[in-house]
Amino acid sequence: MESNRENKLLGKTKVLRLKLKLSQDEFARRADVPYMKLTMIETGVIKKPSVFVVTKIAKALNISLDDLLK
C-alpha cells in the first residue's frame, strides 16, 4: 500500500509542472531526469523514486524538498 507522502509526491509533481507550463519533456530536461523516468514517476509506475531524483525534481520546480514532500 502506498503512503500518503508518495501519493502527494506523484500528484504534486504533475500539478506544479503544469503550473509552470512545462511539458514532461521540458521538465525532464530542466530536472536532468530521463524523460521515461519522470513519466513513470508522474503515472505512479515508479512509486518510490530515489532521494537524488526527488531532489532534482524539487530544484526544477523551484521549491524545497520539504515543500515537495508536504
N, C-alpha and C positions, 0 to 999 in steps of 0.2 A: 504494500500500500504506500502511495506517495505521501510525503509530508506536506503540510500547508506551505512551508517555505519553498519547496520545489515547485508546487503549483503556482505560487506567486511569481517566482522567478520566470517561469515559462511565459506566463501571461504578461507580466510587466515588461519583459524584454521586447515583445512584439508591440505593445501599446506605445512604449517610449520611442521605439524605432519609427513607428508610423507618425508620431507627433513631430519627429524630426524630418518627416517626408523623405525617408531613405528607403530604397528598395532593399531586399535582402542582399543582393549582390553588392550594392554600395556600402551597406552596413558591414558586411563581411570583410570588405577591403579596409574600411575605416578601423575595424576592430582587429585586423590582422588575424582573422579566424577563417579557416576554409569554409567556403560557401555551403557545402553539403553539411558540415558540422553545425553551422548556425541554423540551417533549415531543420535539421534533426532536433536541435535544442528547442526551437520555437514550436515544433509539432509534437514534442514530447517523446520522440523516439529515444533521444538521449535524456534520461531523467536526472542524472547527477553529473553535470559537466565538471571538469576539474576546476580547482580554485584559480588556476592560471587563466583558463578560458573565461571564467566568470569575471575575473579582474579586468581582462581586456574588453569584455562587453561593457562593464561599468564605465571604464575610461572612454570608450567610444560614445557612450550615452551622456558623457559629461556629468556623471553622478558618482557618489561614493559607493564603494562596495556595500557598506551598511545600508544605504538607501535602496540599493537594488534588491537586497535580500529582505527588506522590511515588508 
